[in-house]
Amino acid sequence: MKGLLTKISNQIIKRCRAKINKDDMLEGDVEKCMLDLDESIACCKEWKIICLKMQGLIKKYSSRKGWSLDDDETIFAENEAFI
């Protein structure tokens, strides 16, 4: 499960990078660039919130033990670095 979540995290970063246009930055469209950066940061933060919320629901309603994101923050390490 952690491998899948890490791959999804990496895909989110890839899409955020594609959204941020370096030409806008260099041509002086600062407002658009700042908006793109803010949206990318919000997306990465929201992804982590969603994962942790779902983990809480799984723990609450599942009889299986052992699946936890608390012990392994590496899933979000690249997202945190990107932010």
N, C-alpha and C positions, 0 to 999 in steps of 0.2 A: 504494500500500500504506500509506503514511504517513497519508493522509487517512482510510482505513478504521480504522486503529489509533487515531487521534485521536478519531474518532466513538465507538469502543468505550470509550475512556477517559472521554469526556464522559458516556456512558450509565452507566458505573460510578459516577461522581460523583453523577449524578441519583438513582440507586437508594440510594446511601449517605445522601444528604440526606433522602430519604423515610423512611429507617429511623430517623433521629435525630428524636425527638419533642420539640419545644420545650415542650409542656405537661408532660411528665415532668420536665423541667428546672425549670420554674417551680413545679410542685407538690411538689417536694422529693424525687422518686425519683432520687436521685443515683446509686445503684448501677446502675440500669437505664440511665441516661443515659451513665454512664462505660463500661458494657459496649458500648452501641451505638457510642460514639465509638471505642473500642478495636477493635471489629470492622471499622468503616469504614476506619480507618487500616491495619489488617492487610490488608484487601482491596485497597486502593490500592497498597500495597507489593508484595503478591503479584502483582498485575497486571504491574508493571514487571519483576519477577523472571522471570515467565513469558515476557514479550516478549523480554527479553534472552537467555534460555536458548534460545528458538526461533530467534532470530537466529544464535546460535552454531551451532546444528544446521544451519541453512540454509547458512551459510558453509562448514561442514565438508563437507557432502554435495552441495552444488550446484556445478555447473560455471559458472553465471552469476555474474558479479561486479557489484558496484555497489549492492546493497541492504544498507543499513546503518543502524542506529539510533544508532550511536556518534556520528555527525556531527550528528544532529538530536535534541536533547533536548526539542524543543517538544512532542513527543507526550506527554511526561510532565509538562510544565510545569503544567498545570491540576491534575493529581493531586498534585504536590508542594505547590502552593498550598493545595489542599483539606486536605492532611495538616497 
